[in-house]
């Protein structure tokens, strides 16, 4: 099996994961909401030692947030991965930065006390074809 690879939006930073993903997590904490600009963040969790930056390590910026550090591209702002003092030795890569998402499904939701009420019913929200963005009445 090919090692999972990923990048930021502008491709200044590229990485590969040199081990299997341990877990796929949806995090609903307030910090993840603000950092991602979304109602939750989805991460691939794996050993930090197995994250290999294959291009652009000098483009990584870091933000210390509480007990963790968030890394992102200083060119395009893409959030890439996080580490936490609460979970030493592990790393959380933002799922959307992986090159292939085939067969990857979240296994657990965390910080659910911060979950927005409508997220649990997301499949009930009307779905529209690609490119349709105006609000339906």
C-alpha positions in Angstrom: 0.0 0.0 0.0 1.3 3.5 -0.9 2.1 5.8 2.0 -0.5 8.6 2.5 0.7 11.9 1.2 -0.6 15.4 1.4 0.1 19.1 0.9 -1.1 22.6 1.5 -3.2 24.4 -1.0 -0.3 26.2 -2.8 1.9 23.0 -2.7 4.7 24.9 -1.0 4.6 22.2 1.8 4.3 18.5 1.0 4.4 15.5 3.4 4.0 11.8 3.7 2.9 9.6 6.6 5.3 6.7 7.2 2.9 4.6 9.2 -0.7 3.6 9.2 -3.3 6.0 10.4 -4.3 5.2 14.0 -7.6 6.9 14.0 -9.8 9.4 12.1 -11.4 12.0 14.5 -13.9 14.8 14.2 -13.1 17.4 16.8 -15.9 19.8 17.9 -13.9 21.9 20.3 -14.2 25.7 20.0 -10.5 26.1 19.2 -10.8 23.8 16.2 -13.9 25.6 15.0 -12.0 28.9 15.0 -8.8 27.5 13.6 -10.5 25.8 10.7 -13.4 28.2 10.2 -15.7 25.2 10.2 -18.2 23.6 12.7 -15.6 20.9 13.4 -12.2 19.7 12.2 -11.5 16.2 10.9 -8.0 14.7 11.6 -6.0 11.6 10.8 -4.1 10.6 14.0 -0.8 8.9 13.8 2.7 8.8 15.5 4.4 12.2 15.2 7.7 10.6 14.4 6.1 9.2 11.2 5.3 12.6 9.7 7.9 13.3 7.0 7.9 16.8 5.5 9.1 16.1 2.0 9.0 19.7 0.7 8.9 23.1 2.2 9.6 22.7 5.9 10.7 26.3 5.9 7.2 27.4 4.9 5.6 26.0 8.1 4.4 28.5 10.7 3.4 27.5 14.2 0.8 28.8 16.6 0.8 27.7 20.3 -2.7 27.3 21.5 -3.2 26.1 25.1 -1.5 22.7 25.4 -1.0 22.3 21.7 0.7 23.6 18.6 -1.0 24.2 15.3 1.1 24.2 12.1 0.0 25.9 8.9 1.5 27.1 5.6 2.8 30.7 5.9 2.1 31.2 2.2 -1.5 30.1 1.7 -2.6 29.6 5.4 -3.7 26.0 5.0 -3.9 24.3 8.4 -1.7 21.2 8.2 -1.2 19.4 11.5 -1.4 19.7 15.3 0.4 18.3 18.3 -0.8 18.2 21.9 1.0 17.9 25.2 -2.0 15.9 26.3 -1.2 13.2 23.7 2.6 13.2 23.4 4.1 11.4 20.5 1.0 11.7 18.3 0.1 14.1 15.5 -3.2 15.1 13.9 -3.1 15.9 10.2 -6.1 17.9 8.8 -7.9 15.3 6.7 -8.5 17.7 3.8 -4.8 18.1 3.2 -4.4 14.4 2.3 -4.0 13.7 -1.5 -6.4 10.8 -1.4 -9.4 10.4 0.9 -10.5 7.1 -0.6 -11.8 4.8 2.1 -11.1 7.2 4.9 -14.1 7.7 7.3 -14.2 9.3 10.7 -14.4 6.8 13.6 -15.1 9.1 16.6 -16.3 12.5 17.5 -14.6 14.3 20.4 -15.4 17.4 22.4 -19.0 16.8 21.7 -20.2 19.1 24.4 -19.2 21.9 22.0 -20.8 20.3 19.0 -23.2 22.6 17.1 -26.8 21.3 17.4 -27.4 20.9 13.7 -24.2 18.8 13.0 -25.9 15.6 14.3 -28.6 16.1 11.6 -26.4 17.1 8.7 -27.7 14.4 6.4 -31.2 16.1 6.7 -29.9 19.4 5.2 -30.9 19.9 1.6 -28.0 19.0 -0.8 -27.5 20.9 -4.1 -25.4 20.1 -7.2 -21.9 21.5 -7.5 -21.7 25.2 -8.1 -25.2 26.1 -6.6 -24.5 28.4 -3.7 -27.5 30.7 -3.4 -29.8 30.1 -0.5 -33.0 28.2 -1.3 -36.3 29.7 0.0 
